[in-house]
């Protein structure tokens, strides 16, 4: 080992922040340099002699500093192919009712069932045993949440600013009248402030724009405009004797 490697290993063997396996392996290499015996080093450091042997042999083959880390292991072939994953993500960006379901949006359970039933016929045999947890994992990687709706705001009224100013003026005028009434004990011109709001029955409403589907890397959920249009209301009447006390 070079002087630089010995200095680095010495610093690592005394470190309190490095991972324990790196500290232990650095101590093994330094101890073996002094006592070239696997059994003696293992007895001193409280490790098995085979552990010391593997560390020393790795240092002899790849270098002292390389022996401090794990060897890269070959990755396992993904069970779900990239094409199947792309098909699933594309499916999640549609609405469930577009595929014959009564649900408007997908649930991960429904999406997994649909993929199991229709994935193999689309050429993705790896989806035949797809489970809900894997669907959540795959959609999480693409940051897609097809079961949620996010509302967005789009200004479609050219006179919005003028109308907004009129409403804010009314609120400001009410504040001025309240302050004036508080300062004057006996006002010559009494002011009555009346506030009212509609109380409709069961509303039949619809969206004014189609929902925007999820887009990987842009937004994870379906996006729906907060504006809506009304198709009227439904009032439910029950048998009450209004005039009787």
Secondary structure, 3 states (H helix, E strand, C coil): CCHHHHHHHHHHHCCCCCCHHHHHHHHHHHHHHHCCCHHHHHHHHCCCHHHHHHHHHHHHHHCCCHHHCCCCCCCCCCCCCHHHHHHHHHHHCCCHHHHCCCCCCCCHHHHHHHHHHHCHHHCCHHHCCCCHHHHHHHHHHCCCCCCCEEEECCCCCCCHHHHHHHHHHHHHHHHHHHHHHHHCCCCCCCCCCCCCCCCCCEEEEEECCCCECCECCCECCEEEECCEEEEEEECCCCCCCCCCC
